Amino acid sequence: MIISRGSGQKSRERIHAFVDGAYVRLGLRSIGRPDEFDPYALVRGLVGSFELVRVNYYDALDEQSTTPEQKAEYSRLTGYFDWVSGLRDTHVFLGRVRRSKSREQKGVDVQLAVDALRTAYSGAFDAILLLSGDADFEPLVTAIREAGPRIHVAAFETSVSAELRRAADRFLQLEPSGGGSFNFRAE
């Protein structure tokens, strides 16, 4: 979509994307796919004619790996996150994993929310894309919409909360296809 920027000059709408990396990786694993993906290419395909300015990728590393399998996974993910950080206009933000009865990320969702709200209130972007299906982000999506930018949510149909989907200005359904790429359907 083309918009006017006050001076009569036309430009594409600017978008900033926030990717919940663990959400996408888990979604890929749940359908038997490798969990390493190119977040820049995925977002580029989702935003169409928007000017993609930046992609923020959020995930976590378990630095308390003790078994050989955990150490191998730590090494693999470290390499993957290093690769992602080298992608065009992509920045990686890592939290930590806390072990209790299960492993849970700490500091990831809050950092994503703080960064997305700062971006929304900066006025520098016309739209924000959130790539996650987590119901905990519904208040964030509502706050972004109230701040002014349009808010698009992209998620897997099988793991998106109804509240998050309803709060978005636009929902994009992710559908993994062959070769590590994705198809999507706008609703």
C-alpha positions, 0 to 999 in steps of 0.5 A, a space after each residue: 500500500 502506498 501512502 502520502 507523507 505530508 510533503 506530497 511524496 509517496 512512499 510505502 508503509 513502514 513495518 517493524 516485525 517482532 518474531 517469537 522465535 520459540 513459538 515458530 520453532 515449536 510449531 515447526 517441530 510439531 509438524 515434523 519439520 526442522 525448527 531452524 527457519 529464516 525469520 527475515 525471509 518469512 516476514 518479508 513474505 508476510 508483509 508484501 508491499 510494506 517497507 520492511 525496516 526491521 525484524 526483531 527475533 526473540 528466543 532463549 538459550 538454556 545455559 545450564 546444559 549438563 547432558 551431552 544432548 543438552 550441550 549439543 542442542 545449546 551448541 546448535 542453537 547458538 550457531 543458529 542464533 548467530 546466523 539469524 543475527 547476521 541476516 539483513 535488518 534482523 536483531 536477536 534478543 535472547 532470554 534465559 531458560 529456567 528449569 523447574 518441573 519443566 523448562 520455561 523461558 524467562 525475560 523473552 515475552 516481556 522484552 518483546 512486549 516492551 520493545 513493541 510498545 516502544 516502537 508503537 509509541 515512537 511513531 516511526 512505523 505505520 504497522 507492526 507485525 507480531 509473529 506469535 500465537 500466545 494469548 498473553 500477547 493480547 493486551 500488547 496487541 490492543 495497546 499497539 492498536 490504541 497507540 496508532 500503528 496497525 497491528 498484524 498477527 501471524 500464527 499457526 492456525 492450530 496454536 493461535 489464541 482466539 483473543 489474540 486473533 480478534 485483537 489484531 487488525 489483520 490475521 495471517 495464518 502460517 502454513 509451512 510448505 516444502 523447502 523450509 518456506 511458508 505459505 500464508 493466508 490473510 483473513 
